[in-house]
Amino acid sequence: MSKKNDRAWFVCPQWAALVTGHYAGDAEAARALKLDPKVLARLRGRTPVAKSTVLRALGAFASRHAVGVPIDDLVVDTRAG
């Protein structure tokens, strides 16, 4: 079995609500946050990604906009449910 299958995958259920309040779409958010638009589309679609990817995106967003809660509280392990 590959290590990739054993890896935990994470989502941020609030991502779409956070981003749509500040950016018109993934392309605009990608330019502003300096992130890959494909990653932002996966986050918006609640497709599980690596934890470091979620934290990087949330960190970039939090550096420009008030999130209101600790970033770690927005990250959900898909294995937990």
C-alpha positions in Angstrom: 0.0 0.0 0.0 1.3 3.4 -0.9 2.0 6.1 1.7 -0.3 8.4 -0.2 -3.3 6.2 0.7 -2.3 6.3 4.4 -2.1 10.1 4.4 -4.7 12.2 6.1 -6.7 14.5 3.9 -8.3 17.8 5.1 -10.9 20.2 4.1 -12.1 23.7 5.2 -15.9 23.7 5.1 -16.0 27.5 5.5 -13.6 28.3 2.7 -16.3 29.2 0.1 -18.1 31.5 2.5 -14.8 33.2 3.5 -13.6 33.8 0.0 -16.8 34.8 -1.8 -17.1 37.8 0.6 -13.8 39.2 -0.6 -13.2 37.9 -4.1 -15.3 37.4 -7.2 -13.8 34.1 -8.2 -10.9 31.6 -7.8 -8.8 33.5 -10.4 -9.0 36.8 -8.5 -8.4 35.1 -5.2 -5.4 33.2 -6.6 -3.8 36.4 -7.8 -4.4 38.2 -4.5 -3.4 35.3 -2.3 -0.6 34.0 -4.6 -2.0 30.5 -4.7 -2.8 28.1 -7.5 -6.3 28.5 -8.8 -6.7 24.7 -9.1 -6.0 24.4 -5.3 -8.6 27.2 -4.6 -11.1 25.4 -6.7 -10.5 22.2 -4.8 -10.9 24.0 -1.5 -14.1 25.6 -2.6 -15.5 22.3 -3.8 -14.5 20.7 -0.4 -12.2 18.2 -2.1 -9.8 16.9 0.5 -6.2 18.1 0.2 -3.0 17.9 2.2 -3.1 19.7 5.6 -0.2 21.9 4.6 -2.1 23.1 1.5 -5.2 24.0 3.6 -3.0 25.8 6.2 -1.1 27.7 3.5 -4.3 28.9 1.9 -5.9 29.9 5.2 -2.7 31.6 6.3 -2.5 33.7 3.1 -6.2 34.6 3.5 -5.8 35.5 7.2 -2.9 37.7 6.4 -5.1 39.9 4.3 -8.6 39.5 6.0 -9.9 39.0 9.5 -10.9 35.4 9.9 -12.4 35.7 13.4 -11.4 32.2 14.6 -8.1 30.4 14.9 -7.0 28.8 11.6 -6.7 25.4 13.1 -10.4 25.4 14.0 -11.3 25.7 10.3 -9.4 22.6 9.2 -11.3 19.3 9.3 -9.7 15.9 9.0 -11.8 13.8 6.5 -11.0 10.6 8.4 -12.8 12.0 11.5 -16.3 11.8 10.0 
